[in-house]
Each structure stands twice: as C-alpha cells, then as structure tokens.
C-alpha cells in the first residue's frame, strides 16, 4: 500500500497533472483473484481506472507503439521465457488493426 501511494505521488509529479488511466503489467500466471487484489490495492491508494494486463500483451502494445506497421495485417509472436514461466502471445497488427489471436502460458517443470 505504501509502495502504491509513493508510486502515485511520483506519477503525479512526473506527469504534472492528474492521471485518468493507469496500466499495470503482471505475469501471465497471475490469477483473476491476484489481478483483482492489485486493482483493489490501487483503488485504496487513490489510483483509479486501473487496467491490469499480462506482460505478453504489454509487449505487443510496446511493439505496435515503437515500430512502423504495414498497411496489411501481419502476425507477430511475442515470446517471454522466464525462470518458471514461458508465454507466447500472438497478435495480428497493421496500421489500423490490433487483435490478439492467442495467449499461451507454460509452467516449467521445476523438479
């Protein structure tokens, strides 16, 4: 909670105005309950209108925001391999289209 309040203060300072929308990136392994808990903690800290997105989706959005996109739709795959989890997010993107086709989540065998 204290971390979120500190984050909110830093956010307002850097933006130099109120923020109307926030996005929080979480691992694909987060359950619905964990995502809801994060939203609730943010609400309690005064951070409203929080969207909780998986890391694969955030990486796709980052790709779209930082690359020249073609006129016709093309398919991209974002692969994230971590210590315990691996995810693959597949999206169709173009200058006028952003559609997530699939998100696949794998749990590595830790034994």
N, C-alpha and C positions, 0 to 999 in steps of 0.2 A: 504494500500500500504506500509506504513512504517512497519507494522507488518510483511508483507511478506519479505521485504528487511532484517529485523532483523532475521527472520527465516532462510533465505538463508545464511546469514553470519554465523549463529550458525551451520547450516548444514555443510557448507564447513569446519568450524573449527573442528567439531567432526569427520567428515569423513577424514579429512586431504588430500582431493583431490576433483576434480570436480565431481559432481553428474550428471549422464547421464539420470536418470529416477526418477521421484517422483510420489508418490501416495497420493492423498488427500481423506480422508474419509468424506462423507457427509451424513446427514439423508436421508432416502429413500424418504422423502417428497419433497426434492429439485427438482425443475422443470428443464427441459432442459436448459432454459434461465439462471437459477441460476448457474447451472454447467458450462455453457459456460462463464459466468461472472467470475467465480472463475479461470477458465483456462486463460482467458484474463488478469486478475489481476496478476496471476503468471508469465505469459509471460512478462508483463510490468516490473515486479520486477526482471526479469532475470532468473526465474525458468522455464526451458524448459522441454518439453516432460512430461507433467503432465497428469496423469490418474486419473480421478475422479470416485471413486467407492462408492457404497452405504455401509452403516455401516454393514448391514447384510452380504454382500459379503465379506467385510473385516474380519468379524468374522469367516466366513467359511474358508477363507485363513489362518487365525491365527490358527484355529483348525487343519487344514491339516499340518501346519508347526510345530506344537507342540505335535502331537500325533503319535503313532505308528499306521500305517494304515494297513488294512488287504490286502491280495493278491486279494481277490474277491471284487467287488464293494459292498458298503453298503451305505445306505441312512442316511443322518444326517439332522436334522432340527435345525436351529438357531432361537430362539425367542427373540425379543428385545421389551420390554414393557417400554415405557417412559410415560411422563406426558400427552402428547396429541396424540402420535402416537404409533402404535404397528406394528411390521413387523415380518414376518416369511419367512425365506429363506431356501429352501430345496435343498440339493445337493447330488449327487452320488459321492462317493470318494473311492479310493483304492490307492495302491502304484503307479499305472500307470494312474489313471483316476481322473479328477476333472471336474464335469459337474453340473452346476446349473440347477435344474429342474424347480423351480418356486420361485418367489419372490412375496409375498402378503403383501399389505400395508393397514393398517386400520387407520382411523381417529376416535379418541374417541369423543363421544358427550360431549362437554364442557359445556352444559347447565344443 
